[in-house]
Amino acid sequence: MSAPEIPKPRPANVPGRARLERVTVVLPWDLDPRLSAFPRTPRDGQLVVLETRAKPLALPFHRQKLALVVSALRHFVAERRAAGFVVEHLVADDYATGVTEMIAWAKPREVHAMEPREWAIDRRFRTLPITLHADGGPGGHFLGSREEFLAWARGRKVLRMEHFYPRMRRALGVLVDQQGRPTGGQWSFDTENRKHARGVEVPAIPWIAPDEITRAALRFAARAGRWGTLEPFGWPVTRADALGWLDDFIRGRLERFGPYEDAIRTDARFLFHSLLSVPLNLGLLHPRELVDHAVEAYRARRLPLASVEGFVRQVIGWREFIRGIYWHLMPGLREANQLAATRPLPAAFWEPERTELACLRDALASVRDTGYTHHIQRLMVICNYSVLAGLDPRAVSHWFWAAFVDAYEWVELPNVVGMGMFGTDAFTTKPYVASAAYIQRMAGGPKAAPCASCKFDPSKRTGPDACPLNAMYWDFLRQHRAEHARNPRMRVLLQNLDRMKPAELAQIRASAEAHRASLAPLDPPWSFEEDAG
Ligand code: FAD
């Protein structure tokens, strides 16, 4: 694969040209000039924007992800130059080598960077002569610092998002009164957010037509990419695009975000979700902006609290919690596999039509076509199937990292290995597993797709036309009965399991094993380099 078409490094500080003196190194997710490592004016310092040859090759990234990152970075370079800054845009073998080479030829007085968000890059940057700025708290991308989270986590026996979240609400003064009590009298309205969305009218997503910079990035991704549908491509790649998307979400979708948060619709894949993880994770938006806009809309337009609180919880609760968990549990999190699941990834993950389960096929096709599915499809369709089928959590994590346009290790790894695959119980109480009944309910009943258009019957546990999720679900409970018995939240399910007759259990086991055995891996011609970059 050839390297991206971007400018070659200049040989050295050239007399008569702007010199690199106080340099800020910019990684692809640092696209926010308000971050503390950035110079405030062109006189205060220069920027070195880095791309690497190692990163695009590290995983079989979705073509839209490659186009997204390259386009957003190039737009950022153009915008900073237009604002009068000296910007060197370099391609190096990896980020640390890029910094070392730049220091050797430019001999800057000072080098600054934000703390890298990826564990391996962070470790390498800490060996270099760089002043690293905290990526959380004032001047950072995240709302809290790594140290604050680690101090909170160290003092606790159990790590739960619901304990962390009120603390964030109070610290940030979001939806709390003067005494620190939650607006509406409770911290979470999650139990009100469980409706299906069958027949509900869903607004269109304001996809953005590619400009010349994005078209060049699409050409690069067409050559360099190995997987995923490239076009249509409409993701936001500038701050202006991202602000437009934020506004569109707040105006048109936030009101119904809450009740339909867990719904599944095959004909309206994005439902009322914000899709803002994509610009947010690149730094084109700051999480505080999302929260402030949502709270402002709650006050000005009297939007339902359950929707606004639900959205706020995702951004200042889940997102910050997950990022803290990443730094708390790395590097061991990559290998966490408490269920000892070892089955390789089935071919359908790369070629969705190879599964006959309509729910899984639709979720995987959404990822192939756009690099996105919403939370409940990630958790309760793709990961649910993966846990029940006994797939290796690390293989599933690699796939998520490569396949999603908003995926970076700090966010996909805890979500996939911890929450989705139950590879560790460090921060979740029980596996998120469900039978076909759950999918059918969240889709809107027996007449709704995907179950209505599936070859399998969601009401049957065994037999050739029974939904494989059912047999695998009960067989999973049987297999891990001893571990689950210690968990009070599993008691009712285990009582149901215990009521089954031995002959039925034997049939369930045989059906589950037959389905698992039928899963052929694709064995793709690529490897996964977690530490690359
Ligand atoms: P919305 O539903 O509109 O939610 C609003 C915002 O809340 C999101 O943009 C996101 O920034 C934040 N958020 C919500 N839940 C989480 C969470 N669990 N962790 C972190 N942020 C959260 N999110 C990613 O950004 N990148 C990933 O690679 C990623 N992988 C995931 C893998 C699995 C198995 C699961 C279960 C979740 C994953 N998530 C990931 C979290 C969540 O699913 C996505 O953030 C969300 O679906 C993005 O779509 P959205 O912007 O429309 O979200």
Boltz pocket constraint, residues with backbone or C-beta under 6 A from the ligand:
constraints:
  - pocket:
      binder: B
      contacts: [[A, 272], [A, 273], [A, 274], [A, 275], [A, 276], [A, 277], [A, 278], [A, 280], [A, 281], [A, 311], [A, 314], [A, 315], [A, 318], [A, 319], [A, 320], [A, 322], [A, 373], [A, 374], [A, 375], [A, 376], [A, 378], [A, 379], [A, 383], [A, 400], [A, 404], [A, 406], [A, 407], [A, 408], [A, 411], [A, 412], [A, 415], [A, 416], [A, 419], [A, 420]]
      max_distance: 6.0
